[in-house]
Amino acid sequence: MSQPGTLERLLKVSRHEPPRVRAMLGAFGEKIGHKPEVLRQLRASLNPFSKFDFGMLAALPNARAWQAKENR
């Protein structure tokens, strides 16, 4: 994901993916320090009242900031 251009390619097709996928991409992008303006657009595509099941990716330190459900 940190290779140049990889996240950009994924973000181009992400608008056709479920919100959970967009949220996980946002968490990855933020973790690797991607451009804030791109991440803002991605966050704006999510319903702020929804929570998403990230599965094992809920272990990302910023997963909750991207609306991941809490693991119980």
N, C-alpha and C positions, 0 to 999 in steps of 0.2 A: 504493500500500500504506500510505502514512503518513496517509491521510485517515481521520478518525474513523469507526470502525465497519467498515471494509473488512476488516481482518485478522480481526476477531471473526466476521464472516459466513463467511469462508473456513474458520476454525477449526471452526465448527459442522458443516460438511459434511466436514471433513478426516478424520473417523474412518472414513469409507467409502472413502477414497483409499488408494493404496499407501503403504507406509512411506517411500519415496523422496520423495513429495510432502509428507508430513508433516515430513520432515527439512528440506526446502527452505523450507517455511513457517516452521519454527522458526528457521532461519538468517536469513530476512528479518525475522521478528519481533524477534529479538535485535538485529539491525543497526539497526532503527528505534527500539529502546528500549521494546519492549512490556512489559507487566506480567510480572514474573518468575514469578508463580504459574501463569499461563496457559502459559508456556513450559515450566515444570516438568511439567505434565500432558502436554504434547505430547511432551516428551523421554521421559517414562515409557511412552509408547505405542510406542517404538522398541526393537527388540532391540539391546542394547548391543554385541553382537558383529558386527553387520552393518555393511557399508559400502555407500554408495549412489552411483550415477553421477549427479552434478549437472549434467553437461554443461558448458555455458558458465557456469553459476552457480557452478561450483567456484572461480571467481575472487573470490567473496565472501570477505572477510577472515576470517570465522568459519565457513566451510564445513566445515573439518576438525573443528571442535568439534561439528558436527552430523552427523558420520560420513560426510562426503563422501570418495569415493575420491580418491587422489592422481592428478593428471594427469601423464602421462609423456611 
